Amino acid sequence: MASNHTRLVVLAGLCILGLSVVFNEFGFMHFEWWSEYVTFHLGPGSLWTKILNSYVLDSGLYLGREFSYLVDHIDMRLMALSVRFGFPVFDSFVHLALSLFIGVRIARYASRDLQLGSLIGLLLALIFWTAPSTYLHFLMRTAKGLTATGLIIVLLETHRLLVNRPVAQTGCPWRTILLITAGAAVMSFSDRQGLYFLLTIMIGIGIHWLLVRSKAALVVLGALTAVLAAELLAFFWITPALIRKYWHYEPDFSYNRMPWAELWSDIGRYVIDAGGLLFDTMGNVLGGLPAWLVLPLVPLLIVQVAKSDLRSKNWRGGLPASAAMIFMLCALWAMYGLLLLRHPPLLWPDIRVVYYWIPTSVLVVLGLAWAARAVRSVRSAPASRTMVPVILGVIVAGNVMNLPRHKQILASGHLRESIETSRAMREALMEPLLPDQAAPENLDRINAFRTLRGLTDQRSGDPAVVTPEQYLARSDGHQSFLRAYGGNLDPRFLLTTGQLWEQGEKPPLIGTSVEAAVLQTRISTNRIRVQMHLRRLPGRDGTQESAEFAAYALMNDTEEGRLLRWRGSLDLAPDQEEVIRELEIDGSGLPTLFTVRVSDASSGHVVAGWRNPMVTHVSRDTDRPLWIMPNQHHASVEMIEADYTRLLPANWRPMAGWMRGARREDDGIVLQPGGEIWLRCAGDIVEIQGESWREDGYEEVSAGVTGWWFKGGRLEPYELPSIQGSRPGTRLFRAWGAEYGGWLVITAPADTASVPLVLRITHVTGR
């Protein structure tokens, strides 16, 4: 019978949550994820090092929620899979799975542990599933859902162990302890809210132990203390050490430092705002009740639970349910005040209905379950058995009726552009464009869209073929090309008769699958190296394949002008998918030519080509800037001493300086989105370090520029992690010469979310 009830609840959850995907129009992508988040998750590299990069995954802040980044990666992969299947779903599949799990746990707990029956258990699950923070979802972080999941496990298992077991039973079931430990670890390693709830529960269990002195309570408290110690050890020491090792930057702890002075100076306002937000959130779970009605309703429910506690013979067996509810209500009120102190936009109407409040929704539904049990125990009349499910059914109906209103609030808020742009992205991805076609509505400026568009070309399993010009047309074209194909050669100085092959998660190649192709550098090099690849195409039989490669220093375009530096073949055995060989040659101060010819027998079976063209020494330089950012129509001007005074310290001046899309202000140089500054070094290897910040002074979002070094076609980007500068809202940047001379370059991002940035170079060193 119990298993049938569980199956019914699971089926109801699948139907409700499945309908929610359609109701939410298959989700949308938050604008904060347009730039790097999706591209980073779906790009090359080890997952275990990716989750350590809070610079990309949390806008430069360090919040100690690496476990949630790991689970976010599952959502990214599932979303990418939906794109490959031709029906993009910008939604959190993990959120749906966690919500189903939480609802089923609530239903089983209410029906079995609280003995409320299967109907009330199902209704409580439906209340949770139809609450706006559960039902309105998109491609969002999994941190709050993981926190809610860990919270429900810890609370339910702890209640079963400490309250529902007979007082005389002193043994400790270790399976339950392991579940409590796992739940505590999930919520505390996923989000700061989870850490707060862990501390709150530890205090509650500590009070319970003082009242009862049970071994089980002490063991649970010890397990939670161990989780807390592990979390703090990881947060302050282990994870920062791993970040330094793998990403070479210092984590930014600034967001974890609370502005206590601001709280004490206006504590009354924070108490009122936090209470209003808390009761508004509770009302959204309780059928859409207004906060002013929830305010007196909550004490009435607690009174009912207190009456039940007084009637119960087990009331003296520890912390009563009514006291636990009061304690948790006060803890929530305090938490909401801290959340507002750290992030005031939580008061915005659209944020009130999504994401952040999933753990609160769990606690509200559990409070309803305890109140329902209290009403049944206090009111033994048959009418009470009908009244409780009727009230819960009315709450479910109220939640459902208010969902369109909540959706409208969300659609008209600060995420409106995200929703509209995501709709355009879905339409474009469902009808893939040819590689030489431009995407509509300026979508090609969005990194996430370009990454997903590359997946649409892989539905058949064949590699996507693109051109260098497609990369250079993007706002971050040079960075994207160098990330994809490696090396340090400006793509404007590459000539090829081959194509750019992008095949799933395999590193992209410049090459051909039939006959021959060449790759020529249009710069003079002394030393250059490249990787040669021979890769089997998908679906081709495992046979012996081969291709012949050669490398030349190029005096002129004639056969006689080709100075052979290396010739050889790569052979692919039947059991191999790819062979790679690295080649380094002497360029003799000349351009370089690489050639490849696929054997007739291997034509159409393999891709033969190159990646990672790496110049180690160039022969010549340019006298004027070769602007990196494409299609920027800003005026370019030669810099004068007044510009240098605003930008540079007094101990250094360049041979020449140019800027485009920039202007001089008292506190520095302002770069417009897509703006650039070029500073020519004399003969030394120069290193610069400086700070950038948003011109509008907004501190919450990381503001940063990119430093480069350029010489004669050699291009070295320095995409450093986001490190706070001398004050909140500033970000450090660096650039240095890889050889003597060359140009130090600073560029501002040009994507749709970019704003003007102010920058100053604070330190210059040379050798």
N, C-alpha and C positions, 0 to 999 in steps of 0.2 A: 504493500500500500504506500509506504514511504517512498519507494523508488518510483512509483507511478506519479506521486505528487511532484517529485523532483523533475521527472521528465516533462510534466505539464508546465512547470515554472520555466524550464529551459526553453521549451517550445514557445511559450508566451514571450520570453525575453528575445529570442531570435526574431520573432515577428515584429515586436515593438522596435527593436534596434535596427532591424532591416528597413522598416518603414522610415526610421529617422534619417537614414542615408538618403533616401529619395526626398524626404521633407527638406533636408539641407542642400538639395540640388547637387549632391555628390561632393559637397565640401568646397573649400577654397584654401588658398595658400596665404599665410600671413606675410605682410610686406617685409618683415624683418628676415624672412627666409629667401627673398628673391636674390640677394646678392651672392652669398657664399654658402649658406647652410646646406642647401640641397646638393649643389655642385661638390662640396667637400665630402658629404656622406657618400655620394655615388661615384666619386673619383677614385683614383688609385691610392694605394697605401694600406697599411695594416689597420684594421679596426681597433686594435688594442692601443695603438698610439693615437688614432684619431680622437677617441673619447677623452684623451688628456688635453686636448686643445680647446680650452675655454675661450681663447681669443676669437676663434671662429664660431664656436657653438654657443657662446653666451655674451656676445658683443664686447669681448675684452675683459669681462668680469670673471672673478673666480668665486664660485658658489658651492663647490664641493658636491655636485650632483652628477658625478660621472656615470653612475648606474643608469640614470634616466637617459643620458646620451646614448648608452649602449642599446637601450630599448627603443629610443627614437630611431636608431639605425634600422630596426626591423620595419618601422613604418615607412622609412624612406625606400627600402627595398621593395616592399609591397606596393607602394605607390608607383615606383618605376615599373614593376611588373604589370600593373594595370595600364600604364602607358604603352608598354610593348604589345599588350593584347588589343590595343586600339580603343580602349574605353577608359580614359584617365579618371581616377577617383582621388581627389585631393582631400582625403579624410584619414583620420587616425584609426586604422584597423585595431591597433593595440587598445585604444580607448574603448572600442566596442567590446572586445574580448574581456577587458577588465570590468567593464560595467555589467556584462552578463554574469561574470563570476561573483561580483559583489551582490547583485540582486538575488542570485540563487542562495548565497550564504545567508543573507538576511531572511529569506523565506524559510529556509530550513531551521534557522535559529529560532524564529518566532513560532513556528509550528511545533518543533520538538522540545527545545530547551525551555521556552516560555509556555508551552502547551496551549497555544492560542488557536490551533487548528490550521488546516491547509489553506482555507479561504483567506484568513487574515494574513497568513504568510505570503500568499500570492499578491494580495492587495498592497502590502508594504513594499514588496519588490517593484510593483507597478508604480508606486509613488516615487521611488528612487529613479526608475527608468524614465519617467515623464517629467522629472524636475528639469528646469531649463539648462542647468550646468551639465547635466548628463545628456539630454536629448539634443541640444544645440552643440554641434561639434564640427571640427574642420581638421586640417592637417596641423595639429597643434602639438605642443610638448606633452610627453607622457608623465611628467613629474608629478602632477597633482593626482592623476589616476593611480599611479603607483603608490603615492602616499595614502590615498583612500583604501587601496587594497591591503597594504600593510597594516593600516589602522583597524580595518574590520577583522583581520586575522588576530591581531593582538588583543583587541577588546573581547571578541567572542570566546577565544580560547582561554583567556584569563578569567572571564566570568564563569565559564564552565568549571575551571579548575578550583577557583577560590570561593565560589558562591554556591554552585549547584551540587558540588560533592558534599557528602555528609561531613560534619565537623570532626567526627571521630576518626575519619579516614585520614591518616597522616602520610601515606605513601605519595610518591610524586611520579606521575606518568611522564616518562622522558620524551615520548613522542609529542605530547602537548608542549613541553618545554622547547623542543626543537622548532615546532611551528611558531611559537611566540617569538623565539629568537630570530627566525627567518623573517617573520612579518616586521619585527622591529628594524632589522637590517635593511629590508626593502624600503621602508618609509624614510628612515634617517639618511640612507645613502642616495636617495632620489631627490630630496628637496629640503629646504630649510623649514618649511611647514612640518615635514615629517620629523625633523629633529625636535621641534617645539612640542609636538604631540608625544614624542618619546619621553621628554622631560616631564610633561604633565602627567602621563600615566605612571611614571616612576614615583612621583610625589603621591599620587592617589594610592598606589600599592603600598608605599611606605606608611601612609596613615592606616591602611587596612592592617598591616603587620603589627603596628603599635597597639591596635585594638584586639587582635586575635592571637598574635604570636605564633602563626602557623608556619610549619616548615615549608609548605608549598609556596606561600607568599614570599618567604625569604629566598627560595630558589629562583622564583620568577624575577624578583628584584635583582638578584645576582646576575641572571642572564641578561637583563636589560642594561645593567651597569656595564657588563662586558661589551655589549653592542655599542653603548655610548663611548666607552674608552677606545674601541676600535675605530669608531667614526671620527673622533677627535684626533686620534693618532694619524689616520689617513688624511684628514683635512689639513692639519697644520704641518705635517712632516713628510709622510710617504708620497702623497700625490704631488705636492710642490717639487719634491726631489725628482720624481719621474718627469714632470713637465720640464724642469731644467735640463734633464738628460736628453729627452727626445725632441723638445721644441725650442730649447735654448732661450727661454725668457723667464722673467720673474712674475709669478702670479699676482694679480691685482686684488688685494683683500679689501679695497676701499668700500665696496658695497656692503660688507659685513660689519662695518663700523657704524653704529646707530647714532644719529644726531640727538643725543639725550637732552642737550641744552634746549633745543627747539621744542621737545616734548614738554619739559618742565615749564617753559615760558608760556605755553598755551595749552595746558593739560585739559582744561575744561572742554575746549573745542574738540580735542581728540577723543575724549570720552563720549561726547555727544555724537560725533560723526561715526565713531566705531560702533556705538549702540544702534544708530540708525541703519548702518550698513548691515550689521548682524541680523537685526530683526527683519529687514527687507529681504535678506537672503533666506531666512527661515520662512517668510511668507511666500517666497517663490516656490518653496518645496511643499508648502501646506495649501496648495490649491490656488495660489495667487493672492493670498490675503494681504492687505496693506499692513505696513509696519505698525501703525497705531493700533491695529486690532490684535496683532501678534503679541505686542507688549503685555497686555493683561492676560492673554490666553496662556502663555508659557507658565506664569505662576500658578494658574488654575490647574494645569496638568501636573505640575510638581506637587501641588497640594494633594491631588488624587494619589500620586505615587507615595507620598508621605503617609497618607491614611492606610494604604496597603502595607507599608513598612511597619506601622504600629500594630496592625492586626496579625502580622506574620510572626511565627515563633522563631524564625531564623534572623529576625531583625538585629538581635544582639550578636550575630555571628560575623561581624565585620562592618565595613562601610555600607550603610543602607543605600538603596538605589536613589532615593530622593536627594540624599547628600551628594552622591556621585553626580547627579544631574546638575545640581547647583554649582558644584565644583567645576564641572566641564563648561557650564554656561559662563562662569566668570573667566575661565581660561580662554574661551573663545573671544570674549569681549576684549580681554587684554591683547590677544593675538591680532585682532582686527585693528586695534589702535597702533600696534607696531607695524603692521602692514601698511597702514595709511601714512605713518611717519616715514617709511622708506619709499613708498610708491603712491603718491596722492591720486594719480589717475584711476585708481581702483574705485573711486567714487563716480566715475563716468557712468551714465546709464547703460551703455552697451556692455561694459565690463562687468556690471552687476549680474549679468545673466549667463556668463560662460566660464568655464574652465577652472578659475581660481577656487570655486566654492564646492568642488566635488567632495572633498573631505567633510566639509560642513554638512552637506546633504546627507552623507552617511550617518553622521551623529544625530541629525534631526530625525531621520527615519528610525534609528535605534531608540531615540527618546519616545517616539510615537509607540513603538512596540512595548516599551516598559509602561507607558501610560495606559495602553490597551489592556495589559495584564492587570494593572492596578484597578481599572474600572471594573473589570470582571470579578476581581476578588472582593472589592468593596460593595459592588452592587450585584447581589446574587440572583436578582429577579431574572426570569427568562427574557425580559425586554432588553436587558443589558447585552445579551448575547446577539441580539439583532442590531442594537444600536451601534456597536463598535464597527462591524463590517459596513454598515450603511454610511457612517461618517467617513471611514476610509475610502469607500467608493466615491463619495462626493469630492473628497480631496483629489482622487485620481481624475475625475471628470473636470474639476477646476484646473488642474495642471494641463490637461489636454486642451481645454478651451483657451487657455492663456498662451499656448505655444505660438500661434500666429502673431500675437502681440509682441512676444519676446523676440521672435524672428525679425519683425519690423524694426524693433529697437536696435538689434544688432546690425541690420542692413543699413540703417541711417546714421550709424555712429562712425567712429574713427577708422573702422575697417571697411568702409564702403568702397574705397578704391581697390582694396585687396579682393573684395568679392567680385567687383565688376571686371577687374583685370584677370582674375582666375577663370571667370566664365569665358573670356576671350581666349585664354590659353588653352582651355579644354577644347573649345571649338577648333582652334588651329591644330592641336595635337591629334584630334580625331580625323582630320583631313590633312595629312602631312603634305607640306609643300615640297617642291623639287629643291635640290640643294642650292640652285642659283636664284631662287625666288626669295623675296623679302617677306618677312612675317608681317601681319597686319598690326595696326595700332601700336607701333613702336615696341612690339614684344621682344624684338631681338636685342634690346638694351637690357633685358632681364637675364641674368646669368642662369637662373633656375630653368627658364624656358628654353634657353639654348641647349642646356644639358639634356632636358627631357626631349627636345626635338631630335637630338642625336639618337635617342632610343627608338624613335618611331621608324627610323631607317633600318633598324635591325630586326624588324618583325619577321622577316623571311630568313634571318640568320646570316645574310650577306653583309659584308662590311659597308658602311656608309662612305661615300666618296665626296669630299669637299675640296675647296680650293683655299690657298693662302689669302686671297682677297676677301673671302667670307670672314675669316678671322679679323683681318685688319679693319673691316667695316664696323666692328664692335667697339663699344666704349672701352673695353679692357682687352682689345685684340692681341696686343703684344704679350701681355701676361698670360692670356689663355693659350696662345700658341706655344709659348715656352713651357708652360705647365704640361701641355699635352705631348709635345714632341721633344722636350728636353733641350739641352744645350744652352748656348748663350749668343746665338747668331740672330741678329735682327731679321725677321722674316722678309722685310723689304729687300734684303740683299741676297735672297735665295731665288734661283731660277730652276725650274724643274719641268720636265716633260711627263713626269709621273703624276700621281694623284695622292691626296691625303686620305689614308685608309683608317677608319675608326671602327673597330670591331669589338663591341661589348666592353668587357672589363680589361681586355688585352691592351697593352700600350699601342697608341697609334703609330702608323708608319708612313713615310713618304716613299712611294714606289709604284710598282706595276704588277699585274697578274699575267700579262701577255707580252711577248716580244721584249722590247728594251725600254729603258728610261734613263735619264741623266739627272743629276743634282749638281748644280754649279753655284759656287759662292762668288758674289760680285765684289768681294773685298780682297785685299792683299794680306796674306797671312804668312807668318813664319812657321807656326806649328798649329796643326788642326787634327782633331781626332773625331771619329764617328763610329756608331754601331751599325753593323750590317746584319740584316735579319732575312731569314727565309722561313715563312710561316705557311702552314697548310690551311687552306680555306675550309669553312664548315661544310660538312656533307660530302667531302671528297674522300675517295677510298685511300687506305693507307698503302701507298706505293712509294718507290724510290723517286725522289725529286731532286732537281739541281738547278743552280743559277750561277752565272759567272759574273764576278765583280771586278772592277778596276778603279784606280785612283791616279789622277794626273795633276801636275802643276801646269797651269795654262798660260803660255806666252801669248798666244793669239788663237783665233778661231779655226786655224787650219790643222790638218792632221799632223803636220810637221811641228806645229806649235805646242803639241801635247807632250809633256815630259812625264813618262811613266814613272810612277812612284810605287805601285803595287798592283799585282794581278793574281787572282785565284778564284776558286769556286767554293760555294757552300753546298753541301749535300745533306738531304733530309732522308733519314732512314724510314722505312715503313711504319715503325712503332714510335716515331717522333712527331710532335706537333709543331716544333719550331727549333731552329738553331740560330745562335747569335755569335758574332765575332766582333771584337773591338779592334779598330785600326787607327793608328796614329802615323801621320806622315809629315815630312818637311815640305812646307808650302813654298819655300824659296822666295818669299816676298811677293808671290804671285797669287792670282785667283786659283781656286781649286775646282777640279771637275771629277765627279764620281759617276761611274756608269754601272749598269746592271743589265744582263740579258738572261731571260728565263729560257730554259731549254724547250725545244718544241714539244717534247713529251710531257713537260710539266706545265705548259701553257694552260691557264684557266684553273689550275689545281692549287696554286700557291700565290702568295704575295711576296715579292722580293723587293727590298728597299732598305731605307736607313731611318735612323732617329738619333737624337742627342748629338747634333753637330756642335762640337765644343772647340772654340778658338782659344788658344793659350797665349798667343802673342800676335798683335796686328802691326802692320808696317806704316799705315798712314792714318790721318785724322781728317775731320771736316772742319771748315772754318766758320760755318754757321750751324745753328740748331737744325736738326731733322726732327720736327715735332712728332711726338709719339701718339698723342691722342688724335683720333681721326675726326674729320668733318667738324672741327671746332672753328667757328667763324670769328673768334675773338681776334682783336688786333694784336700784332706782335710788335714789341718795341725793344730797343736796346736800352739796357739799364744804365742809370747814371749814379753819381755818388749819393744822391738823396735816397735812392732805392737801396743801395748797399748799406747805408746807415741804418735804415729800418730793418733790414734783413740780417746783416752779418755783424759779428763782433769786430772790434776795431783792429784786431791783430792780423786780419787777412782780407785781401781783395783778389778777385779772379783776374785773369788776362782779359776776359770779356764776359758779359752777362746779357741774357735776353729773357724776356718773359712774355707770355701770351695768356690772355684771359686773367690778368692780374692788375691790381692797383695798389698804390702806396697809401698806407694809413699810419697814424701816429704810433700804434703798438705793433706794427709789423706789415707784412705784405699779405693782401687778401687774394686768395686764389678762387676764382669762380669754378663751378663744376667743369672738369675737363681742362682747367688751366695748367700751365707749365712754367717752370723756371729752369733755365740752363746756365750753368756757371762753368767757364772753361778754366781748367787748371794749367799752371805754367809747366814746370817740369817735374814737380814733386808728386808723390802719392799722397793725396789729401783725403782726410776723413772729416765728415761733418756730422754734427748731432744737433737736433733742435726739437721744438715743440710746435704742435698745431692744435687749434681749438676752433669750435664753431663760432662764426661771426655773431650769431644770435645769442650766444652765451648759454645755450641749453646744454646741461651737463650729463643727462641720463644716457645719451647715445654716444658711443665712441666716435670721435672725430679723428681721422687720420689721413695722412698723405703717404705716397710711396716714393722712396728714394731709389735712384738708378745711377749707374755709371755707363757712359757711352763713349766708344772710341772707334771710329772707322768702320762701323757695322757690328762691332762687338757690344752686346747689350746685357748688362748685369742688373737684374731687379733685386731690390732688397725689401722683400715683403716681411717686415719684422712683426712679431706679435705685438699686441696693443699693451703698452706699459704707460701707466699714468705719469704725467710730468710733475712739475713743481706744485700744481694745484689741481683740485678736482675739475674734470672736464677737459684737461689737456692730455695730449698723447705724444710720446716721444717718437722721433723718426731718426734714421741714420742712413748714410751712404758713404762709400769710400771708393777710391780708385783701385782697380785691379791691376793696372800697369801705371807707368809714368804718363802724365798728361791726361788727355781725354776731358770729358764733360761730366760734371755732377748735375743730375737732373732731379727735379721734384715735380710730381704730378698730383693733381687732385682727382678723386674719383668722379666719373661722369655718368653714373647710373641714375635711375629715376628717383632714388631717395637721397641724392647728394644735395648738399647745401654749401654755400661759400665758407671757406676755411681761412683763418688767420694763421700765419706761421712766422716763426723767427728761428734762425740758426744761432744757437747759444755757444757752441764749441767748434773750433776748427783746429785740427792738428795736421802736421805734414812731416814727411821724412824723405 
